[in-house]
Amino acid sequence: MYKIKLDWKLGQDTDEWWNHVCAWAIEEFGLPGDTYKTELTEDYMIFNFNKKENAALMALRWGNN
């Protein structure tokens, strides 16, 4: 798995920003399950991708901590 970790508290901590991140991920990769899985912690939202290329695309678009 290829992890992309987005910090809740990096100044991007707005509802609108997170709505865009999640909507974009669903539009680009579909619902979590086959292509990627999500994991939530108190500090991060983690996207675990099966393919390196998808993780790279997510990181280029939204960053990676």
Secondary structure, 3 states (H helix, E strand, C coil): CEEEEEECCCCCCCHHHHHHHHHHHHHHHCCCCCCEEEEECCCEEEEEECCHHHHHHHHHHHCCC
